């Protein structure tokens, strides 16, 4: 059960830790970038930042507070035997105070630290620790007489000092706990059974100054934790920015700058991936704009570029989301159709060809308004044929389309030199060539 409780708390704190950092990283309005690079304390007016930081801080340090409480509970129970050894008459009081009252309070506080609480509740828990430990030490020390009183009281003050270092609370609550512990120590020292009041006062002053030093150390630790939080958020934001830049660079490296479709290198990589599955039907279309050189020479590169862009857009708009289009050369395009048989691939090629026939190149603003066409070579991949082989056959079919009149789709023969196995597809091809 104890192990389960510890595991639950660790899981909860890790989740809270990640969520707080993620929120701080993503919300630049709540936590601006300039605040991460300047020396500053925790903004007192921003409740949003404080809430996120408090969650982060609790998640990062609550395990320490619970570990401290567990150690004090165990040590406190062990002291029952020590009390009895020093003075047998302390057995019953020690069982009641240490074993009953104090243990119950410390166990309740440990349970409280199992979840994130309001800052005032967390701060009040240190006040409760200081009061419990000092009163316990004073009560049992007084019952043990002068020989034990000062030692127990000093030990209690030291225990509270260590708690100051381990409890993740705001500095104001640390000061309150130190003030209470010091006050209780001085009052008990002044009213309890001490051997030499003068020495007791000087000793008390020394230990009280020591606990004040612990408090100042705590303040420095709080500043350090805030800097660490900002550093982690800045690191996460830098990583996110770098990730976005890398993604944009990869995208730019994979796209043709003129048309916005994939370039040849990206198409080759994607085609290799698609063809890893030998069981999947894949068809390749090689397209070339008819009489493009004449268009380019007569009207200039600007019109030629506009023609290439419009053709690329028309192809992309005609295809399914699972298909691939790339600019393979100057005015040449490669289309990869996945899950396509002979008839569906031919139908897709014809849709592309007819959609391009509808384009108007140049437009009135350029004193040109003409149509354009494309020739298409279609090849179906057979078995585990290499993509380069299928593309080569599609390219040969493209040249056949060019030689037989342009503005048509020609189907490549199989790798063995035969014709397409689909009678309907062959008939469509013959009609088109005729």
Secondary structure as the mmCIF struct_conf table of DSSP 4:
data_model
#
loop_
_struct_conf.conf_type_id
_struct_conf.id
_struct_conf.beg_label_comp_id
_struct_conf.beg_label_asym_id
_struct_conf.beg_label_seq_id
_struct_conf.end_label_comp_id
_struct_conf.end_label_asym_id
_struct_conf.end_label_seq_id
HELX_RH_AL_P HELX_RH_AL_P1 UNK A 2 UNK A 26
TURN_TY1_P TURN_TY1_P1 UNK A 28 UNK A 30
BEND BEND1 UNK A 31 UNK A 31
HELX_RH_AL_P HELX_RH_AL_P2 UNK A 33 UNK A 36
BEND BEND2 UNK A 37 UNK A 38
BEND BEND3 UNK A 44 UNK A 45
HELX_RH_AL_P HELX_RH_AL_P3 UNK A 47 UNK A 86
TURN_TY1_P TURN_TY1_P2 UNK A 88 UNK A 89
HELX_RH_AL_P HELX_RH_AL_P4 UNK A 90 UNK A 94
HELX_RH_PI_P HELX_RH_PI_P1 UNK A 95 UNK A 102
HELX_RH_AL_P HELX_RH_AL_P5 UNK A 103 UNK A 112
TURN_TY1_P TURN_TY1_P3 UNK A 113 UNK A 114
BEND BEND4 UNK A 115 UNK A 115
HELX_RH_AL_P HELX_RH_AL_P6 UNK A 119 UNK A 144
HELX_RH_AL_P HELX_RH_AL_P7 UNK A 146 UNK A 166
HELX_RH_AL_P HELX_RH_AL_P8 UNK A 171 UNK A 191
BEND BEND5 UNK A 192 UNK A 192
BEND BEND6 UNK A 195 UNK A 195
HELX_RH_AL_P HELX_RH_AL_P9 UNK A 197 UNK A 254
STRN STRN1 UNK A 255 UNK A 255
TURN_TY1_P TURN_TY1_P4 UNK A 257 UNK A 259
BEND BEND7 UNK A 260 UNK A 261
STRN STRN2 UNK A 262 UNK A 262
HELX_RH_AL_P HELX_RH_AL_P10 UNK A 264 UNK A 274
TURN_TY1_P TURN_TY1_P5 UNK A 275 UNK A 276
TURN_TY1_P TURN_TY1_P6 UNK A 278 UNK A 279
BEND BEND8 UNK A 280 UNK A 280
STRN STRN3 UNK A 282 UNK A 289
TURN_TY1_P TURN_TY1_P7 UNK A 290 UNK A 291
HELX_RH_AL_P HELX_RH_AL_P11 UNK A 292 UNK A 299
HELX_RH_AL_P HELX_RH_AL_P12 UNK A 301 UNK A 318
BEND BEND9 UNK A 319 UNK A 319
TURN_TY1_P TURN_TY1_P8 UNK A 321 UNK A 322
BEND BEND10 UNK A 323 UNK A 323
STRN STRN4 UNK A 324 UNK A 327
BEND BEND11 UNK A 329 UNK A 331
STRN STRN5 UNK A 332 UNK A 338
TURN_TY1_P TURN_TY1_P9 UNK A 339 UNK A 339
HELX_RH_AL_P HELX_RH_AL_P13 UNK A 342 UNK A 357
TURN_TY1_P TURN_TY1_P10 UNK A 358 UNK A 358
STRN STRN6 UNK A 361 UNK A 363
HELX_RH_3T_P HELX_RH_3T_P1 UNK A 364 UNK A 366
TURN_TY1_P TURN_TY1_P11 UNK A 367 UNK A 367
STRN STRN7 UNK A 368 UNK A 370
STRN STRN8 UNK A 374 UNK A 380
TURN_TY1_P TURN_TY1_P12 UNK A 383 UNK A 384
HELX_RH_AL_P HELX_RH_AL_P14 UNK A 387 UNK A 403
TURN_TY1_P TURN_TY1_P13 UNK A 404 UNK A 405
BEND BEND12 UNK A 406 UNK A 408
STRN STRN9 UNK A 409 UNK A 411
HELX_LH_PP_P HELX_LH_PP_P1 UNK A 412 UNK A 414
TURN_TY1_P TURN_TY1_P14 UNK A 415 UNK A 416
BEND BEND13 UNK A 417 UNK A 417
BEND BEND14 UNK A 421 UNK A 421
HELX_RH_AL_P HELX_RH_AL_P15 UNK A 423 UNK A 433
#
